[in-house]
Amino acid sequence: MRIIPSYSAVSRTASTRLNTNEPHFSHTPQSPPLWLTKPLAWLGAAVDALLPNHCALCSSKAKGLLCSPCANELPPIAHSCTRCALPLPQTELCAECLKTPPSFDSIVAAYEYAYPLDHLVLQFKHNNHPHIGRQLAKKLALTISHTIEQTIEHTPPSPKPLSPMQHAATPPDIIACVPLHWRRRLQRGFNQAEIIAKHLHAHTSTQTTQYLPQLLTKLNHTQSQQNLNRKQRLKNLRQSFAVAPKLLTEVKGKHIAVVDDVVTTGATAEVIANLLKEAGASRVDIWALARTPKHL
């Protein structure tokens, strides 16, 4: 049995919780059969192995996604907020999370969203290179596994009900992903968060962890978030997500990990975590490839 990644260490800042009274629901989107999840992930890895052996950044010969010099340039997160994963000079809670605790319980991210990682993510999302996402997800899987190991190491055993820290050191019950509106998915051809989530479920989950890519749906085709600040993003996303009605009973009392590609201001994570908590989730963590070094 594999231990799934947890996420007690890193997280991202969030603003005030949304004042939505009830969770929103929509129809469950079409998804591949769940029994195909791991075979498809393994197939994707096999396809990656057949791709040209050239570095995705400098085009020199490489055994994997990147040559060694370029791989060494990827910006890891050395220290960060223990709740929202905001890169900091030292590991501690950031001022924003101290002032207003976010709805999500933690964020785990593998990299800072800076050059050259940002270039790879843009290739992955906008240039139809899903294999880049699968390769980067390998690092995220290692980061998650390391996080849960560190949490277990620093959490004393207790016969009492699990504390928040102990709960963080347990595998999530469900792995889900941030959804795309059907129009954007049609334009792009895939949901980048789903590709990452599929890999994480195949390589980091236990037999009891459910992979539910259809758990959340995007109700509205919102404007691009790229040039919006945190306040604008929260307004843009309000009432935009829903829990699939047929899966509502799966949420109550569950520990849920939601996968995204990049956490920028934390607005998406805040909205989704708030929605899932209102639907009865006991814990919501966010797993992302990268975290921006500062709030916009």
Secondary structure as the mmCIF struct_conf table of DSSP 4:
data_model
#
loop_
_struct_conf.conf_type_id
_struct_conf.id
_struct_conf.beg_label_comp_id
_struct_conf.beg_label_asym_id
_struct_conf.beg_label_seq_id
_struct_conf.end_label_comp_id
_struct_conf.end_label_asym_id
_struct_conf.end_label_seq_id
HELX_LH_PP_P HELX_LH_PP_P1 ARG A 2 PRO A 5
BEND BEND1 SER A 8 ALA A 9
BEND BEND2 THR A 16 THR A 16
HELX_LH_PP_P HELX_LH_PP_P2 ARG A 17 LEU A 18
BEND BEND3 ASN A 21 GLU A 22
STRN STRN1 PHE A 25 PHE A 25
HELX_LH_PP_P HELX_LH_PP_P3 HIS A 27 GLN A 30
HELX_RH_3T_P HELX_RH_3T_P1 LEU A 34 LEU A 36
HELX_RH_AL_P HELX_RH_AL_P1 THR A 37 LEU A 50
BEND BEND4 LEU A 51 LEU A 51
STRN STRN2 HIS A 54 HIS A 54
TURN_TY1_P TURN_TY1_P1 ALA A 56 CYS A 58
STRN STRN3 LYS A 61 LYS A 61
BEND BEND5 LYS A 63 LEU A 66
HELX_RH_AL_P HELX_RH_AL_P2 SER A 68 ALA A 71
TURN_TY1_P TURN_TY1_P2 ASN A 72 GLU A 73
BEND BEND6 LEU A 74 LEU A 74
STRN STRN4 PRO A 76 PRO A 76
BEND BEND7 HIS A 79 HIS A 79
STRN STRN5 SER A 80 CYS A 81
TURN_TY1_P TURN_TY1_P3 THR A 82 CYS A 84
STRN STRN6 PRO A 87 PRO A 87
BEND BEND8 PRO A 89 THR A 91
STRN STRN7 GLU A 92 GLU A 92
HELX_RH_AL_P HELX_RH_AL_P3 ALA A 95 LYS A 99
BEND BEND9 THR A 100 THR A 100
BEND BEND10 SER A 103 ASP A 105
STRN STRN8 SER A 106 GLU A 112
BEND BEND11 TYR A 113 TYR A 113
TURN_TY1_P TURN_TY1_P4 TYR A 115 PRO A 116
HELX_RH_AL_P HELX_RH_AL_P4 LEU A 117 HIS A 126
TURN_TY1_P TURN_TY1_P5 ASN A 127 ASN A 128
HELX_RH_AL_P HELX_RH_AL_P5 PRO A 130 GLU A 153
TURN_TY1_P TURN_TY1_P6 HIS A 154 HIS A 154
BEND BEND12 THR A 155 THR A 155
BEND BEND13 PRO A 159 PRO A 161
HELX_LH_PP_P HELX_LH_PP_P4 LEU A 162 SER A 163
HELX_RH_AL_P HELX_RH_AL_P6 PRO A 164 ALA A 168
TURN_TY1_P TURN_TY1_P7 ALA A 169 ALA A 169
BEND BEND14 THR A 170 THR A 170
BEND BEND15 ASP A 173 ASP A 173
STRN STRN9 ILE A 174 CYS A 177
HELX_RH_AL_P HELX_RH_AL_P7 TRP A 182 ARG A 188
BEND BEND16 GLY A 189 PHE A 190
HELX_RH_AL_P HELX_RH_AL_P8 GLN A 192 THR A 204
TURN_TY1_P TURN_TY1_P8 GLN A 207 THR A 208
STRN STRN10 GLN A 210 TYR A 211
TURN_TY1_P TURN_TY1_P9 PRO A 213 GLN A 214
BEND BEND17 LEU A 215 LEU A 215
STRN STRN11 LEU A 216 LYS A 218
BEND BEND18 ASN A 220 ASN A 220
HELX_LH_PP_P HELX_LH_PP_P5 THR A 222 SER A 224
TURN_TY1_P TURN_TY1_P10 GLN A 226 ASN A 227
HELX_RH_AL_P HELX_RH_AL_P9 ARG A 230 LEU A 237
TURN_TY1_P TURN_TY1_P11 ARG A 238 GLN A 239
STRN STRN12 PHE A 241 VAL A 243
HELX_RH_3T_P HELX_RH_3T_P2 PRO A 245 LEU A 247
HELX_RH_AL_P HELX_RH_AL_P10 LEU A 248 VAL A 251
TURN_TY1_P TURN_TY1_P12 LYS A 252 GLY A 253
STRN STRN13 HIS A 255 VAL A 263
BEND BEND19 THR A 264 GLY A 266
HELX_RH_AL_P HELX_RH_AL_P11 ALA A 267 GLU A 278
TURN_TY1_P TURN_TY1_P13 ALA A 279 GLY A 280
BEND BEND20 SER A 282 SER A 282
STRN STRN14 ARG A 283 ARG A 291
BEND BEND21 PRO A 293 LYS A 294
#
